């Protein structure tokens, strides 16, 4: 496991995954904000929380499934 820390390929993969996660996270925030803006004021906060929580859970599940497929 320690030898993975000195592998440039692992660092490149980690950096790529980190950038993708940041971009997708920002994309989720923008999309959910636009979609929630169409709701009545009383329901907007709840919609944002549910949407972002769902996006986070889906992303974690997808990453776990990729790790399972690779393993």
The 8 nearest C-alpha neighbors of each residue, nearest first, counted from 0:
[[1, 2, 3, 4, 5, 6, 9, 10],
 [2, 0, 3, 4, 5, 6, 9, 10],
 [1, 3, 4, 0, 5, 6, 9, 7],
 [4, 2, 6, 1, 5, 0, 9, 7],
 [5, 3, 2, 1, 6, 9, 10, 0],
 [4, 6, 3, 2, 7, 1, 9, 10],
 [5, 7, 3, 8, 9, 4, 10, 2],
 [8, 6, 10, 9, 11, 5, 4, 3],
 [9, 7, 11, 10, 6, 12, 13, 3],
 [8, 10, 12, 7, 11, 6, 13, 3],
 [9, 11, 13, 7, 12, 8, 14, 6],
 [12, 10, 8, 14, 13, 9, 15, 7],
 [13, 11, 15, 9, 10, 14, 16, 8],
 [12, 14, 10, 16, 11, 15, 17, 9],
 [15, 13, 17, 11, 12, 16, 10, 18],
 [16, 14, 12, 18, 17, 13, 11, 19],
 [15, 17, 19, 13, 14, 18, 12, 20],
 [16, 18, 14, 20, 15, 19, 13, 21],
 [19, 17, 21, 15, 20, 16, 22, 14],
 [20, 18, 16, 22, 21, 17, 23, 15],
 [19, 21, 17, 23, 18, 22, 24, 16],
 [20, 22, 24, 18, 19, 23, 25, 17],
 [23, 21, 19, 25, 24, 20, 26, 18],
 [24, 22, 26, 20, 25, 21, 19, 27],
 [23, 25, 21, 27, 26, 22, 20, 28],
 [26, 24, 28, 22, 27, 23, 21, 29],
 [25, 27, 23, 29, 24, 28, 30, 22],
 [28, 26, 24, 30, 25, 29, 31, 23],
 [27, 29, 25, 31, 26, 30, 32, 24],
 [28, 30, 32, 26, 27, 31, 33, 25],
 [31, 29, 27, 33, 32, 28, 26, 34],
 [30, 32, 34, 28, 33, 29, 35, 27],
 [33, 31, 35, 29, 30, 34, 28, 36],
 [34, 32, 36, 30, 31, 35, 29, 37],
 [33, 35, 31, 36, 32, 37, 30, 38],
 [36, 34, 32, 43, 37, 38, 33, 31],
 [37, 35, 33, 38, 34, 32, 43, 39],
 [38, 36, 35, 34, 39, 33, 43, 40],
 [39, 37, 35, 36, 43, 42, 40, 34],
 [38, 40, 41, 42, 43, 37, 36, 35],
 [39, 41, 43, 42, 38, 44, 36, 37],
 [40, 42, 39, 43, 44, 38, 45, 46],
 [41, 43, 45, 40, 39, 44, 46, 38],
 [44, 42, 46, 35, 40, 45, 41, 38],
 [43, 45, 47, 46, 42, 48, 41, 40],
 [44, 46, 48, 47, 42, 43, 49, 41],
 [45, 47, 43, 49, 44, 48, 50, 35],
 [48, 46, 50, 44, 45, 49, 51, 43],
 [47, 49, 45, 51, 50, 46, 52, 44],
 [48, 50, 52, 46, 47, 51, 53, 45],
 [51, 49, 47, 53, 52, 48, 46, 54],
 [50, 52, 54, 48, 53, 49, 47, 55],
 [53, 51, 55, 49, 54, 50, 48, 56],
 [52, 54, 50, 56, 51, 55, 49, 57],
 [53, 55, 51, 57, 52, 56, 58, 50],
 [56, 54, 52, 58, 53, 57, 51, 59],
 [55, 57, 53, 59, 58, 54, 60, 52],
 [58, 56, 60, 54, 59, 55, 53, 61],
 [59, 57, 61, 55, 60, 56, 54, 62],
 [58, 60, 62, 56, 61, 57, 63, 55],
 [61, 59, 63, 57, 58, 62, 64, 56],
 [60, 62, 64, 58, 63, 59, 57, 65],
 [63, 61, 65, 59, 64, 60, 58, 66],
 [64, 62, 66, 60, 61, 65, 59, 67],
 [63, 65, 67, 61, 66, 62, 60, 68],
 [66, 64, 68, 62, 67, 63, 69, 61],
 [65, 67, 63, 69, 64, 68, 70, 62],
 [68, 66, 64, 70, 65, 69, 63, 62],
 [69, 67, 65, 70, 66, 64, 63, 62],
 [70, 68, 66, 67, 65, 64, 63, 62],
 [69, 67, 68, 66, 65, 64, 63, 62]]
